[in-house]
Amino acid sequence: MSEKQTLNFEVSARVSKPVEEVFEGVADPDKLSGYFTTGGAKGRLETGATVMWDFHDYPGAFPVDVIEVEQNRRIILEWEAYEPGYNGPKYKTTVTMTFEPLDENTRTLVTLREEGWPASRDTALKGSYGNCMGWSHMLAGLKVYLEHGINLRDGMYK
């Protein structure tokens, strides 16, 4: 494969809450910290911001660049690529989250796509698989947190 070809994935979930509430469940750092960023999130997801996400089960806080936010519709982020075993130049992947109201806005379809790993390296493939798992867990956590007030991630990894 050419170095220009990139790996990507897409995951989605339906949350039984209105789009405004689901969007805030991601954009608001206090809510995001309730089910995803176990070490806390600092900064609201707003266009042009750089926020910090920390996970107790992953060493250290790291920056997330907010490229674009369209209220209740879309969030685009960039962050340093996760590629275990790769020691070359650092690069970023792009995460695009979309929020679509369903059933007269009683439910929301959240779709998340991450892209940007070079398709030519096995370490990039491993990194993309790891992030796919992480984002799938994030969507499950978002659903359970908003619908039932439960932090699904608590104790899951350690």
NUVO-511240 format. One record per atom (N, C-alpha, C, O, CB): x, y, z. Coordinates in steps of 0.001 Angstrom, whole numbers, plus 500000, padded with zeros to 6 digits. Glycine has a CB too. Layout:
<rs>
XYZ...
</rs>
This chain:
<rs>
500828498806500000500000500000500000500863501244500000501980501232500517499063500006501200500364502285499440501057503569499407501011504226500782500036504065501517500433504498498346502061504964501131502104505714502399500975506736502471500585507153503562503462506423502560500442507146501305499387508152501289498030507574501665497136508314502076499306508792499924497867506267501532496614505648501941496562505619503464497569505365504124496473504212501348495384505881504011495257505914505457494183504969505951493216504656505256494960507314505920494391504526507182493419503681507860492366504567508518492652505694508923494111502765508910491159504048508619490077504752509295489062503735509794489052502586509354489405505787508353488228504159510696487120503324511161485953504230511519486101505444511658487541502444512384484789503609511666483582504332512058482785503458513010482571502275512746482727504726510815482345504041514117481493503358515085480303504260515377480383505475515196482276503008516398479207503673515825478033504495516127477200503838517220477335502649517507477178504717514859476336504651517817475424504173518857474200505084518882474266506257518515476128504137520260473109504524519315471873505283519494471670505489520990471709504542521775470641504545518846471452506747521368471266507112522770469839507623522928469392508469522152472316508191523233469138507127523905467728507488524117467591508799524890467013508850525976466998506366524866468136509840524301468047511205524827468029512157523641468499511795522563469242511532525803467494513380523811467487514366522732468903514778522330469832514695523134466689515597523153469058515215521096470368515549520547471096516599521381472315516521521536470221516040519124470372517577521920471010518628522717471685518038523957472790518445524317469973519692523132471034517098524596471577516473525803472763515565525474473744515524526217470486515670526523472671514852524379473772513965523971474987514786523566476111514453523943473334513045522802474781515846522808475881516722522406476580517277523645477809517262523717475365517878521511475817517763524615476402518304525845477139517223526636478109517517527334475312518938526718476683515980526529477365514874527197478774514667526695479596514067527389476587513610527021479072515156525496480413515070524925481144516404525077482312516412525465480344514662523439480500517516524786481148518829524748481485519379526136482472520100526288480260519809524026480690519053527134480873519574528494481924518735529227481735517529529384479522519569529278483031519347529683484100518566530310483671517846531592484172516759531881485259519468530618482761518428532356482298517762533579481524516493533255481689515473533924481424518709534407480686516554532237479924515363531847480838514315531222480711513129531526478802515738530863481762514739530349482704513812529722483533513086530789483835511901530650483633514568528740483894513808531853484673513219532950483854512208533744484423511385534461485184514315533883482544512254533631481683511342534375481627509929533815481166509016534500480313511894534420482090509729532579481990508397531982483154508032531070483282506867530694480723508296531211484016508995530697485052508700529709486451509069530194487296508189530358484754509430528422486704510332530422488042510780530822488188510601532335487946511527533110488287512276530410488583509412532731488605509014534141489497509893535008489281509975536217489059507590534254490488510549534426491332511483535157490859512918535005491449513832535580492761511364534692489804513120534238489212514435534058489482515052532704490496514783532060489704515345535108488547515883532292488675516680531068488714518136531492487964518561532370487491516406530054489603518899530856489705520333531149489478521094529863490238520962528904491090520698531776488421521897529854488095522716528702486914522177527916486813520982527640489286522830527806486034523084527568484864522734526760485285522567525302486178523267524824483752523818526889484646521647524606484923521439523191484281522578522392483078522578522136484392520048522714485123523552522005484704524712521220485713524928520109486905524688520303484572525987522111485261525375518953486137525594517805487370526400518201487264527464518811485378526309516683488543525872517841489804526557518087490439526290519437491580526696519661489599527993517947489750525629520337490288525354521674491245524165521640491160523303520764489143525085522672492141524137522595492918522938522897492542522554524316492764523321525253494487523174522739491977521376524475491541520886525776492496519786526231493282519266525439490073520363525717492420519441527501493249518362528041492344517229528490491345517444529178494135518864529223492711516012528088492018514808528528493005513952529300494153513784528888491412514020527322492551513415530420493382512580531270492606511296531586491394511318531800493792513339532582493333510192531609492735508887531924493567508232533013494788508150532880492654507969530654492944507764534081493679507077535144494324505797534637495324505349535198492752506762536313493778505208533599494289503938533078495217504137531878495568503172531200493128503033532685495609505371531618496537505680530519497460506775531042496968507784531547495771506138529187498741506620530945499647507556531620499620508979531074499901509227529901501033507040531532499276509892531954499391511310531646498243511922530881497537511251530129500599511527530893498073513223531095497084513994530350497685514365528997498904514462528854496644515272531143496828514568528016497329514948526695496367515926526029495172515934526323497527513700525807496904516754525123496086517774524471495242517205523332495641516277522629496970518882523943494068517796523182493151517488522087492806518822521431492286519724522088491848516721522596493093518947520142492795520181519405491382520103518830491033519147518137493838520417518269490589521109519123489215521166518621489227521973517329489407523191517348488234521800519680489038521294516221489111521916514896487821522648514548487854523772514047489412520862513832486688522010514814485407522617514458484307522041515330484280520843515611485086522393512964483397522912515756482204522490516483481001523156515838480961524376515677482300522850518004480037522351515475478750522845514994477724522353516006477402521165516048478420522346513509477216523271516819476351522956517952475284521919517601474526522086516646475689524219518460475241520848518393474256519769518279474327518982516972473420518205516674472889520337518424475399519170516182475510518458514907476837517739514714476864516587514279475308519416513783477972518433515043479266517839514696480386518420515558480369519594515929479576518063513207481369517550515866482596517949516543483746517290515790483720516086515534482587517539518072484767518095515432485960517557514778487165517853515665487396518998516054486151518166513343487925516815515977489090516900516855490320516369516137490210515585515194488850516118518163491491516799516588492754516183516181493555515926517447493518516707518397493555517094515167494283514806517438495164514483518554496292513606518065496235513046516971494392513789519691497320513493518892498484512707518504498074511255518284497359510665519094499594512804519575498538510700517182498201509317516823498732508343517866499854508484518353498767508965515435497926507370518196498337506264519047498819505157518116498043504611517332497161505772519988500107504832518210500685503802517357501763503066518157502938503429518094501277504420516039501369502041518905502325501347519776503464500690519006503242499967518035501607500300520591504702500959519462505871500377518828506486501215517728507550500866517217505520499070518284505846502313517347506358503193516293507180504302516937506714504949517875505192503791515437508396504529516448509280505550517010509628506644516018510584507389516235510541504912517509508881506755514946509147507774513928508529509113514290508149509335515440508621507318512579508429510004513313507869511339513551506424511264514056505641510416513629507929512175512265506103512157514958504739512218515485503809512832514440504223513646513614504694513036516804502549512423514498501533512950513587500190512857514287500087512253515354501517512171512225499178513438513710497853513465514326496844512699513491496984512562512276497383514901514521495817512200514182494649511635513515493481512598513728493516513449514616494314510196514060492463512449512910491273513303512977490077512472513420489817511392512890490991513975511604489362512997514398488149512366514922486970513259514563486968514448514885488239512140516479485972512697513901484755513437513560483568512747514212483299511574513957484560513534512013482863513491515057481647512984515710480451513721515120480457514946515008481709513172517275479428512962514746478195513588514272477047513151515171477054512055515731477908513216512783476061514034515296474910513829516172473655514036515330473437515118514785474940514806517413472840513003515228471647513066514379470409512763515215470306511681515794471758512071513189469455513715515288468230513444516043467388512372515347467268512354514122467408514736516216466811511485516152465950510407515653464620510430516406464524510979517504466646509019515810463618509838515811462323509628516487461816510905517153461579510939518360462447508515517537461654511953516348461170513255516824462021513785517976461501514367518928459710513147517267463343513576517875464353514045518826464204513439520221464527514077521222464289515544518929463712512200520275463707511484521554464935510580521677465254510098522764462418510649521698465621510356520552466851509554520507467848510269519605467483511129518803466569508091519991469124509890519754470186510501518962471118509421518444471527508532519191470968511542519794471451509498517165472468508631516585473795509387516638473935510457516046472100508210515108474768508816517355476110509387517427477010508511516569477108507305516793476635509476518917477661509115515595478591508397514729479963509021514902480108510243514886478134508439513232480954508185515066482316508635515306483236507978514294483228506758514131482765508313516752484030508799513615484990508315512612486358508863512980486505510054513252484579508749511153487363507987512988488739508432513186489555507977512001489383506864511504489333507886514515490461508856511541491248508557510345492616509217510424492822510183511159490508509019509081493553508665509638494841509312509501496062508453509738497176508931509525494891510418510401495917507202510170497072506320510331497541505862508950496708505542508102496722505093511237498845505824508704499319505308507419499004503817507298499252503041508221500838505551507261498466503437506171498043502050505961499223501107505752499029499894505676497112501967504769500424501629505659501593500817505316502288500177506527503226499402506339502582501666504576501856500476507767502538499947508945501608499112509810500470499499510076503122501081509766502113497953510248501345497118511175501105497827512495500061497625513117502065495799511422502056498665512945501873499388514203500719500388514092500013500628515071503173500116514596500528500963512926499414501878512709498091501125512746497110501609513310499571502613511371498067499947512149496859499120512192496509498775513632495345498847514028497048497833511365497518498399514414497296498070515830496771499295516584495861499175517405498608497558516485497336500460516310496867501681516951495428502006516600494649502396517470497749502832516570495068501850515338493696502144514924492711501177515570491618501577515970493572502080513397493096499894515674492230498916516347492025499285517814490917499184518342492831497500516241493111499717518467493004500121519868492072501304520042491249501317520957494371500461520424492193502299519176491312503455519272489869503104518924488936503651519511491807504562518361489685502191517970488328501753517630487660501142518856486496501421519142488353500733516463488409500302519580487871499722520813487557500823521819486493500815522439488868498709521422488486501779521983488279502855522945487064503705522640486291504038523539489486503724522997486891504059521375485733504876521008484429504092521114483389504666521437485898505414519592484472502790520846483272501964521043482870501967522509481689502077522839483514500514520556483868501843523393483592501902524834483084503287525227482197503408526072484860501549525646483645504333524615483187505686524923481706505836524595480946506392525389484012506725524147481294505344523428479879505456523042478979504648523964477891505104524318479684504993521599479416503453524360478630502654525311478545503387526653477488503429527282479260501236525502479678503967527083479689504722528331478785505933528276478072506219529238481089505155528664478802506655527152477924507812526962476466507402527099475693508064527792478168508460525585476090506319526446474711505837526487474278505492527910473228505943528369474553504616525586475080504701528600474724504260529950474717505433530926473853505515531798475700503178530434475680506339530777475765507501531664474548508408531496473923508796532483477052508292531388474208508750530247473086509654530025471739509009530316470833509675530817473108510153528609471594507733530011470301507075530203470080506582531639468941506512532102470182505910529249471183506234532351471031505605533669471926506187534762471823505768535915471309504148533550472807507148534430473663507767535431474781506879535940475295507106537035472843508201536572475172505871535169476191504910535584477487505181534821477467505417533613475708503451535345478626505145535544479950505258534908480420503863534567480989503173535413480988505989535839480191503445533351480541502103532875482039501856532905482468500714533072480022501895531468482835502884532749484296502742532670484936502522534043486056502017534123484903503978532018484249502889535110484806502772536451485279501345536724484475500412536739483769503196537496486581501178536938487161499879537227487313498938536044487715497788536218486355499224538233487000499408534850487002498537533674488403498126533249488601496999532795486312499224532525489389499026533388490720498750532877491753498482533963492815497934533668491171499889532041491481498845535183492436498603536284491698498092537496492315497828538528493220499891536643
</rs>
